[in-house]
C-alpha cells in the first residue's frame, strides 16, 4: 500500500493503515513486515545527486543545525551500491539522464527516489521550456517523494525523508519490490538529445 497512490480521503492516521494491513495480509506477514520495515525505515542510506543550488540546501540538512542523523539518515554515500535512496536535487539535462538511470540501476532493491526542488520535480522555473532539460525526474525514474521549492528549505527535506520513512513502514513483503515499468519507457536512452 504505497502512500502516494492513496486518495487523500483514504490517507488516515497510522493506526488505521496498520489495521488495513492486518486485515489484508494476516498476523504473521504483518508482524514480519513491521520488524523488517522498522529497521529499514530507521536506517536510510542516501545517495546524493546534486546538480545545482538545491545541493546546498541538502548539505545544510546534514549539518549540525538540522542534523538528519537523528531521523535515521546517516552520511550520504558515494556509491550507489551502498545506498537505498537517491536524492535528486537540481536540473537534469538530457546528457545527464543516462548517468542518473545507470546510478539508479546500480542500487540494490528496494530502492527509492526523492525529487528535491522545482528543477527535479518539473524541470524548474528557469529552464522549463528549454530543449535540453528533462521535464522532471519522474520521466526517468519512479519518484517516491516530491519536495517542492526553489530551493526547498532543509526542513522540507527532513519532512520528505520522514514521509519516505512512513512509506517504507507501510510496505509489505508482497509489494516491496514492485516498481512501475511504464516510467522507464518515457525516455529515449539511446538518443537523449532531440532531433
C-alpha positions in Angstrom: 0.0 0.0 0.0 2.0 3.0 -1.2 1.2 6.3 0.3 1.5 8.3 -3.0 -1.1 6.1 -4.6 -3.8 6.6 -1.9 -6.6 9.1 -2.2 -6.4 12.0 0.2 -9.7 10.8 1.9 -8.2 7.3 2.5 -5.0 8.6 4.0 -5.8 8.4 7.6 -3.7 8.0 10.8 -1.1 5.3 11.2 -3.3 3.1 13.3 -5.9 2.9 10.5 -3.2 2.0 8.0 -2.0 -0.7 10.4 -5.5 -2.1 10.6 -5.8 -2.2 6.8 -2.5 -4.1 6.5 -3.6 -6.6 9.2 -6.9 -7.3 7.5 -5.2 -7.7 4.1 -2.1 -9.8 5.0 -2.8 -11.5 8.3 -0.9 -11.6 11.6 2.3 -13.4 10.5 3.2 -11.3 7.5 2.2 -8.1 9.2 4.4 -8.8 12.2 7.4 -9.7 10.0 6.8 -6.7 7.8 6.7 -4.4 10.9 10.0 -5.7 12.1 11.8 -5.5 8.8 10.3 -2.2 7.9 11.2 -0.7 11.3 14.8 -1.5 10.7 14.8 -0.3 7.0 12.9 2.9 7.7 15.3 3.9 10.5 18.5 3.3 8.6 18.1 5.2 5.3 21.3 5.5 3.3 21.0 8.3 0.7 22.9 8.8 -2.5 23.3 12.4 -3.4 22.8 13.5 -7.0 23.0 17.3 -6.7 23.5 19.3 -9.9 22.6 22.8 -8.8 21.6 25.1 -6.0 19.4 22.5 -4.2 22.5 20.6 -3.3 23.5 23.4 -0.9 20.2 23.0 1.0 20.8 19.3 1.0 24.2 19.8 2.6 22.6 22.2 5.2 20.2 19.4 6.2 23.1 17.2 7.1 24.9 19.9 9.1 24.7 20.2 12.9 21.8 22.7 12.9 19.4 20.3 11.3 21.2 17.0 11.7 19.2 14.5 9.7 21.1 11.7 11.5 18.7 11.9 14.4 16.0 10.7 12.0 17.9 7.6 10.9 19.5 9.1 7.8 23.3 8.8 8.0 26.1 10.2 5.9 25.5 10.5 2.1 27.0 7.5 0.3 29.4 7.9 -2.6 28.5 4.6 -4.2 25.0 3.6 -5.4 25.7 0.1 -4.2 25.7 1.3 -0.6 22.6 3.5 -0.9 18.9 2.7 -0.9 17.5 6.2 -1.7 18.7 8.6 -4.3 18.1 12.3 -3.6 17.9 14.1 -7.0 18.4 17.8 -6.4 18.7 20.2 -9.3 18.2 20.4 -13.1 18.6 17.2 -15.0 19.8 17.8 -18.6 19.4 15.3 -21.4 23.1 14.4 -21.3 22.9 13.6 -17.6 19.8 11.4 -17.9 21.6 8.2 -18.8 24.1 8.7 -15.9 21.2 9.1 -13.5 19.5 6.0 -14.9 22.7 4.0 -14.6 23.2 5.0 -11.0 19.6 4.0 -10.2 20.1 0.6 -11.9 23.2 0.0 -9.8 21.3 0.5 -6.5 20.1 -2.7 -4.7 16.3 -3.3 -4.3 14.3 -2.0 -2.7 15.3 1.5 -3.8 13.6 4.8 -3.6 13.8 8.3 -5.3 13.3 11.7 -3.7 12.9 14.6 -6.2 14.1 17.7 -4.4 13.4 21.2 -5.7 11.4 22.6 -8.6 14.1 21.6 -11.2 13.9 17.9 -10.2 10.2 17.9 -9.8 9.2 19.7 -13.1 12.2 21.0 -14.9 12.4 24.2 -13.0 11.2 27.7 -13.3 14.1 28.9 -15.4 14.8 26.1 -17.8 11.3 24.5 -18.2 10.9 25.3 -21.9 14.5 24.5 -22.8 15.2 21.7 -25.3 18.0 20.3 -23.2 16.2 19.9 -19.8 14.3 16.8 -18.7 10.8 17.9 -17.6 11.1 16.2 -14.2 12.8 13.2 -12.8 9.6 11.2 -13.0 10.1 10.9 -16.7 13.2 8.8 -15.9 12.7 7.1 -12.6 9.7 6.2 -10.3 9.7 9.0 -7.8 8.5 8.2 -4.3 8.6 11.6 -2.6 8.4 15.1 -4.2 9.8 18.1 -2.3 8.8 21.4 -4.0 10.6 24.7 -3.6 13.3 26.7 -5.3 15.3 25.8 -3.4 13.4 24.0 -0.7 14.4 24.6 2.9 16.4 21.9 4.8 13.3 21.4 7.0 11.4 20.4 3.8 14.0 17.8 3.0 13.7 16.4 6.6 9.9 16.3 6.2 10.3 14.5 2.8 12.6 11.9 4.4 10.1 11.4 7.2 7.4 10.8 4.6 9.6 8.3 2.8 10.2 6.5 6.2 6.4 6.4 6.7 6.0 4.9 3.2 8.7 2.3 4.0 7.0 1.3 7.2 3.7 0.6 5.3 5.3 -1.7 2.6 4.6 -5.4 2.7 6.5 -8.4 1.5 4.1 -8.6 -1.4 4.6 -5.1 -2.9 8.1 -4.3 -1.7 9.9 -4.8 -5.0 7.2 -3.7 -7.4 8.1 -0.5 -9.4 6.1 0.8 -12.4 8.0 -0.1 -15.6 6.0 2.4 -17.6 8.2 5.2 -16.2 11.2 3.7 -17.8 9.6 3.8 -21.2 9.0 7.6 -21.1 12.6 8.5 -22.1 14.7 7.5 -25.1 18.1 6.5 -23.6 19.5 5.6 -26.9 19.1 9.1 -28.3 18.8 11.5 -25.4 19.2 14.7 -27.5 16.2 15.8 -29.5 16.4 15.7 -33.3 
